[in-house]
Amino acid sequence: MTTQWVAPRPGGSEVLEAIDVEVPAPGPGEVTIEVRAAGMNPADTKHTRGGEPSAYPMPIGYEVAGVVSAVGPDVSFVVGDEVLAFRIAGGWTASLTVPAVDVFRKPASLGFPEAANLLLAGATAADVIRVTRASGNDTVLVHGASGAVGLSVLQLLRPLGARVLGTASERGAATVRRYGGEWVPYGDGLEDRVREAAPTGVDVAIDCVGTDEAVDVSLALVADRSRIVTIAAQARAAADGFPAVGGAQPESKAFRDSVRQRLVDLAGAGQLDVLVARTFPLASAREAAELLESGHPGGKLALVP
């Protein structure tokens, strides 16, 4: 038996409960992971707020890092391997059995909390770069550049040579600059500040926050709407005719799955950092989820069994 956090009914952090569950023995193509850290993402409690009644109790958590504790037939891992896993269900737990295809060897240079928070944000960042076709010839505006996805976007754009303007609060300015972006404070007058910073124009806009300000400024500055993308303002995207991406979309899902190993390799080479602000004991998952939902966690959060 192990402890797993679930949403027994639709809702956010307020409905979360810890329950005891059996951990099945791994079958063919599966491994069991002793979780050392569970990643936390806004999607974790966003997705518990709606769904078919049959989806509940809904296990929470899409990515973990830990140590292989058991293996089934036809896998390349062995007991004791340090790994991370993404595209799983029920990661807020102490132990779970998952398909080996979703498991990757953890670089020795990466801590467990960092590894547990690498792939959802990183794959999302790679996806928005793919959709906008951003290249080294572009000036790119990234809204929410100091957040988890925004920072991954900055780091993935850096080797391409693109010029990147990153919106953030003053608290995030140093972080944006550290990862190669030119900081632009958000708030009233944002469009004018971006125009002043980029008088020759903006080619691409990537919205990682979903605010009307981010969308309105993007529409005003980028002529080609196919080069604007959002991860959080789906209604505006549909109404205004620009792309919105999500991990459930078939094309995005296939791409995000395909890019996972490359992201792990980049992190192992020190070319993709994950900034973890705080860790919580697994028993404090509800408290951690409340901080996550506040929108101001100050960086990535992880649950440590």
C-alpha positions as MATLAB code, in Angstrom:
seq = 'MTTQWVAPRPGGSEVLEAIDVEVPAPGPGEVTIEVRAAGMNPADTKHTRGGEPSAYPMPIGYEVAGVVSAVGPDVSFVVGDEVLAFRIAGGWTASLTVPAVDVFRKPASLGFPEAANLLLAGATAADVIRVTRASGNDTVLVHGASGAVGLSVLQLLRPLGARVLGTASERGAATVRRYGGEWVPYGDGLEDRVREAAPTGVDVAIDCVGTDEAVDVSLALVADRSRIVTIAAQARAAADGFPAVGGAQPESKAFRDSVRQRLVDLAGAGQLDVLVARTFPLASAREAAELLESGHPGGKLALVP';
ca = [
       0.000    0.000    0.000;
       1.042    3.596   -0.533;
      -0.413    7.059   -0.054;
      -1.774    8.844   -3.125;
      -3.457   12.229   -3.398;
      -6.692   12.365   -5.359;
      -9.595   14.670   -6.079;
     -12.675   12.704   -4.936;
     -14.968   15.174   -6.725;
     -14.588   18.245   -8.962;
     -12.702   21.110   -7.337;
      -9.288   22.537   -6.605;
      -6.980   22.275   -3.616;
      -9.922   22.389   -1.210;
     -11.187   18.939   -2.225;
      -7.897   17.029   -2.248;
      -7.622   13.907   -0.118;
      -4.877   11.400    0.630;
      -5.954    7.778    0.272;
      -4.260    4.396    0.536;
      -3.869    2.509   -2.730;
      -2.291   -0.722   -3.845;
       0.783   -0.434   -6.066;
       0.457   -3.082   -8.771;
       3.473   -5.178   -9.646;
       4.966   -4.098  -12.973;
       3.833   -6.052  -15.989;
       5.490   -6.266  -19.407;
       6.941   -2.901  -20.395;
       6.358   -1.383  -16.944;
       8.464   -0.258  -13.987;
       7.663    0.665  -10.397;
       9.198    3.913   -9.141;
       9.894    4.794   -5.516;
       9.107    8.505   -5.753;
      11.705   10.896   -4.374;
       9.955   14.023   -5.680;
       6.653   14.725   -7.404;
       6.454   17.718   -9.698;
       3.684   20.286   -9.318;
       2.097   22.169  -12.206;
      -0.917   24.489  -12.516;
      -2.514   21.827  -14.706;
      -2.602   19.443  -11.739;
      -5.493   21.167   -9.998;
      -6.877   22.858  -13.095;
      -7.785   19.458  -14.521;
      -9.501   18.341  -11.318;
     -12.107   21.090  -11.631;
     -14.086   19.409  -14.377;
     -14.552   16.011  -15.930;
     -16.877   13.108  -16.283;
     -18.216   11.645  -13.011;
     -16.483    8.383  -13.867;
     -13.097   10.162  -13.700;
     -13.367   10.528   -9.902;
     -11.621    9.890   -7.643;
      -9.052   11.502   -9.959;
      -5.362   10.809   -9.228;
      -3.184   13.922   -9.390;
       0.289   14.592  -10.806;
       1.845   14.170  -14.233;
       5.563   13.905  -13.499;
       7.861   12.397  -10.874;
      11.492   11.567  -10.216;
      12.699    8.650   -8.158;
      14.386    5.268   -8.074;
      13.270    2.124   -9.886;
      12.146   -0.401   -7.264;
      10.777   -3.172   -9.520;
      10.758   -3.973  -13.235;
       8.563   -6.014  -15.518;
       9.657   -7.996  -18.564;
      10.956   -6.256  -21.669;
      12.351   -3.080  -20.123;
      15.878   -1.676  -20.170;
      15.822   -0.329  -16.607;
      17.105   -2.183  -13.562;
      16.284   -1.841   -9.889;
      18.203    1.109   -8.459;
      18.180    3.279  -11.590;
      17.489    6.945  -10.879;
      14.774    8.095  -13.272;
      12.161   10.685  -14.098;
       8.775   10.080  -15.672;
       6.340   12.298  -17.536;
       2.920   11.705  -19.100;
       1.846    9.615  -16.149;
      -1.212    9.760  -13.888;
      -1.179    9.922  -10.117;
       2.309   11.255   -9.470;
       1.472   12.757   -6.074;
       2.346    9.529   -4.312;
       5.195    7.611   -2.704;
       5.274    4.762   -5.222;
       3.653    3.974   -8.560;
       3.869    1.657  -11.529;
       4.078    3.265  -14.965;
       4.832    2.382  -18.597;
       8.583    2.312  -19.166;
       8.124    4.301  -22.387;
       7.344    7.319  -20.192;
      10.443    6.868  -18.013;
      13.888    8.396  -18.624;
      17.218    8.090  -16.862;
      17.810   11.043  -14.564;
      21.034   12.952  -15.231;
      23.310   12.746  -12.210;
      23.665   16.531  -12.231;
      19.931   17.025  -11.699;
      18.358   16.867   -8.236;
      15.150   14.908   -7.758;
      12.908   17.999   -7.269;
      14.382   19.608  -10.396;
      14.036   16.415  -12.438;
      10.425   16.022  -11.305;
       9.625   19.468  -12.709;
      11.535   19.345  -15.986;
       9.358   17.816  -18.640;
       5.866   19.291  -18.501;
       7.135   22.881  -18.616;
       9.978   22.025  -20.979;
       7.813   20.127  -23.455;
       5.234   22.922  -23.430;
       7.978   25.454  -24.173;
       9.322   23.387  -27.047;
       5.797   23.047  -28.411;
       5.097   26.798  -28.532;
       8.416   27.372  -30.294;
       7.422   24.733  -32.847;
       4.001   26.281  -33.430;
       5.310   29.835  -33.902;
       8.286   28.735  -36.019;
      10.533   31.012  -33.968;
      14.077   31.217  -35.291;
      17.285   33.164  -34.891;
      16.053   35.859  -37.250;
      13.097   36.754  -35.025;
      12.297   39.172  -32.271;
      10.165   37.188  -29.830;
       7.904   38.569  -27.098;
       7.369   36.132  -24.217;
       4.602   37.013  -21.766;
       5.258   35.560  -18.310;
       8.930   34.998  -19.038;
       9.903   34.394  -15.406;
       7.422   31.530  -14.950;
       8.283   27.876  -15.450;
       7.240   27.643  -19.108;
       8.545   31.126  -19.881;
      11.987   30.327  -18.499;
      12.120   27.131  -20.526;
      11.188   29.155  -23.629;
      14.023   31.606  -22.943;
      16.530   28.788  -22.565;
      15.401   26.915  -25.679;
      15.447   30.100  -27.779;
      18.881   31.173  -26.587;
      20.969   28.849  -28.786;
      18.870   29.841  -31.812;
      20.075   33.425  -31.478;
      16.619   35.009  -31.405;
      16.178   38.336  -29.653;
      13.742   37.796  -26.778;
      11.757   40.384  -24.852;
      10.323   38.898  -21.661;
       7.509   40.398  -19.601;
       7.604   39.881  -15.848;
       7.224   41.732  -12.585;
      10.207   43.559  -11.149;
      10.829   40.544   -8.921;
      11.389   38.417  -12.024;
      13.570   40.893  -13.918;
      16.923   39.454  -12.878;
      15.799   35.931  -13.720;
      14.645   36.972  -17.201;
      17.998   38.652  -17.852;
      19.936   35.696  -16.450;
      18.456   33.455  -19.119;
      19.016   35.774  -22.047;
      15.824   37.819  -22.168;
      15.407   41.584  -22.169;
      13.071   42.419  -19.306;
       9.921   44.451  -19.971;
       7.626   45.163  -16.987;
       4.026   44.195  -17.599;
       1.091   46.445  -16.696;
      -0.392   49.640  -18.113;
       1.573   50.893  -21.112;
       3.060   47.493  -22.001;
       2.474   47.899  -25.730;
       4.305   51.232  -25.789;
       7.237   49.828  -23.808;
       7.596   46.893  -26.188;
       7.415   49.184  -29.228;
      10.141   51.350  -27.716;
      12.321   48.311  -27.003;
      11.746   46.823  -30.474;
      11.198   49.713  -32.914;
      11.629   47.412  -35.929;
       8.776   45.184  -34.757;
       7.968   41.892  -33.071;
       7.788   38.716  -35.158;
       6.514   36.206  -32.600;
       4.484   36.419  -29.381;
       4.275   33.568  -26.872;
       1.676   33.942  -24.121;
       2.374   31.917  -20.978;
      -0.061   33.780  -18.698;
      -3.416   34.034  -20.494;
      -4.313   37.607  -19.551;
      -6.232   39.958  -21.838;
      -3.256   42.317  -21.636;
      -0.928   39.667  -23.041;
      -3.328   38.779  -25.844;
      -4.186   42.375  -26.754;
      -0.541   43.435  -26.912;
       0.372   40.369  -28.965;
      -2.397   41.085  -31.482;
      -1.335   44.717  -31.735;
       2.337   43.933  -32.352;
       2.482   40.734  -34.421;
       1.164   40.980  -37.970;
       0.980   37.236  -38.667;
      -1.512   35.711  -36.218;
      -0.210   32.222  -36.914;
       2.947   33.333  -35.053;
       1.066   34.181  -31.873;
       0.414   31.322  -29.471;
      -1.092   30.934  -26.019;
      -1.050   28.141  -23.483;
      -3.705   29.704  -21.249;
      -6.165   31.878  -23.208;
      -7.988   29.323  -25.325;
     -11.195   31.348  -25.556;
      -9.357   34.409  -26.848;
      -7.429   32.276  -29.326;
     -10.647   30.861  -30.759;
     -12.275   34.275  -30.930;
      -9.296   36.132  -32.381;
      -7.913   33.498  -34.726;
      -4.518   32.488  -33.378;
      -3.190   29.157  -32.079;
      -3.623   27.802  -28.581;
      -1.764   24.644  -27.581;
      -2.484   22.007  -24.963;
      -1.047   18.646  -24.087;
      -4.268   16.839  -24.985;
      -4.216   18.015  -28.608;
      -3.058   15.077  -30.769;
      -0.359   17.010  -32.635;
       0.969   18.619  -29.463;
       0.875   15.338  -27.563;
       2.874   13.547  -30.239;
       5.429   16.345  -30.413;
       5.791   16.651  -26.647;
       6.324   12.914  -26.334;
       8.976   13.014  -29.054;
      10.969   15.829  -27.452;
      11.249   14.416  -23.917;
      14.638   12.732  -24.289;
      16.151   15.828  -25.914;
      15.016   17.938  -22.959;
      16.525   15.456  -20.501;
      19.791   15.585  -22.446;
      19.811   19.388  -22.424;
      19.219   19.456  -18.684;
      21.990   16.937  -18.134;
      24.348   19.131  -20.164;
      23.511   22.180  -18.053;
      21.640   23.873  -20.884;
      18.148   23.727  -19.354;
      17.717   24.743  -15.730;
      14.706   24.157  -13.494;
      14.279   26.671  -10.679;
      12.655   25.031   -7.651;
      11.388   27.547   -5.114;
      10.217   25.187   -2.398;
       9.579   21.575   -1.499;
       6.813   20.197    0.731;
       6.343   16.856    2.446;
       3.885   14.666    0.587;
       1.543   14.935    3.573;
       1.348   18.722    2.984;
       0.136   18.428   -0.610;
      -3.019   20.456    0.056;
      -0.965   23.364    1.466;
       1.391   23.158   -1.495;
      -1.539   23.126   -3.919;
      -2.948   26.267   -2.313;
       0.361   28.032   -2.936;
       0.412   26.717   -6.500;
      -3.110   28.045   -7.123;
      -2.181   31.469   -5.750;
      -0.278   32.121   -8.967;
       2.756   33.350   -7.036;
       4.767   30.306   -5.951;
       8.066   32.034   -6.825;
       9.262   29.058   -8.871;
       8.555   25.375   -9.182;
       7.215   23.344   -6.249;
       7.792   19.694   -5.464;
       6.306   17.144   -3.071;
       8.848   14.956   -1.302;
       7.547   11.653    0.152;
];
